[in-house]
Amino acid sequence: MKTYRYARPYAAFILVGAPLLVAIFGWMLVQPLLPGPLDPFLAETFWLFGPMAAALVLTGIAAIVDVFNGRFVIDEDRVYTVSVIFRRELLFNEILGFSVDDRYITIKPAHRNRKKITISLYYADSHEIIQWLADRYPDLDMESATQEDEDIISVSRGWSQEERETRLGKAVQIVRVLNISAIISAIWYFFVPVMREWALSGVILTPLAAVAAVKWSGGLIRYNERKYSVLPHVFFALLFPCMSICLRSIFDYELIEYNSAWRIILPVLGVLLMAVFSGISGFRFSKPVHYVEAAVIAAFFLAYSFGTVTALNAAFDRSAPVEYRAVVTGKRISSGKTTSYYLELSPWGPRTEKKEVLVSSGQYEEYDEGDELTVLTQNGFFGIQWFRLK
């Protein structure tokens, strides 16, 4: 019998990082229960980000427990794994084969009534586990590679070998351009304030072009990468622009209230998801992991919808600004992975109670408690009222 546990460097990393994860997102969960003003963005969106924070706290706690309790064991006639929640085992004659990705070794059962066993590659001497399996069972990743070949033949039925290679080559070139353009425009829009209108066009159009490319390819382009697959993917063309425009919109545009924003964001999201998942989508939905991949892509487009609607609402706003006067009643710096600066303002215009606003470090230093400042509000291109400090 041989037992495998997490390698010491990884265990040390978890025991340092997981408590920080629990502390950061646990603080986010308890903030609404504490006395004092609540961050306006958090107050309006807690119904969305609260469950995510709770999930991350539970993940951190589970990771800590797993460091001490998790193990994989090769016994005389069976293998089994012990994790936070369950213990799973397979007799040697119940194993169909195995697969390896960039994070896990998966031992798959021959019968559907048995559960697969998943082993982290962060276990010490995990290469021994892979070698032990390879000496006794087939590598099912190779079968997946064969399935990819069959997929190409299926979507390209009626094409000659030369035409198939030509179209696949074009697909690879298109994906390369999309991914590079996405990374450049995302970095430009997030970090460089020069000619930001061009960068905004890039982060908005690149994800749409990625969806169009998947549809145009007829199955030759996928949304995400798959091991041993020769098919190109547009994952980076979605990840970088969606995150860039979402975070930049949170930092740059203060909304007076978020309900009117969600009434537009959610329909936009619905249309995008219909476009993504209808027809030829690049998703098989034959395994649980495929549903996880689809959920990740949907999360990208949620971020994209929020950022795009908020950014365009301000960029195309031609309404006349309305000025209000407010007094700085408090200041606060929030330090975590990033440093955020807040000014608490007295009631003004549509806001009938004190609320904090997110400001730049320069604005934070410019105003002291008791100072009076000007707030400019506009109606927004989509009717979503927003404001900025003059």
ABEGO torsion letter per residue (X at the ends): XBBBBBBAAAAAAAAAAAAAAAAAAAAAAAAAABBEBBBAAAAAAAAAAAAAAAAAAAAAAAAAAAAAABBBBBBAABBBBBBAABBBBBBAAABAEBBBBAABBBBBBABAABBBBBBBAABBGAAAAAAAAAAABBBAAAAAAAAAAAAAAAAABGBBAAAAAAAAAAAAAAAAAAAAAAAAAAAAAAABABGAAAAAAAAAAAAAAAAAAAAAAGGABBABBBBGBABBBAAAAAAAAAAAAAAAAAAABBBABAAAAAAAAAAAAAAAAAAAABEBAGBAGABAAAAAAAAAAAAAAAAAAAAAAAAAAAAABABBBBBBBBBBABBBBBBBABBBBBBBBBBBEABABBBBBBBBAAAAAABBBGBBBBBBBBAEAAGBBBBBBX
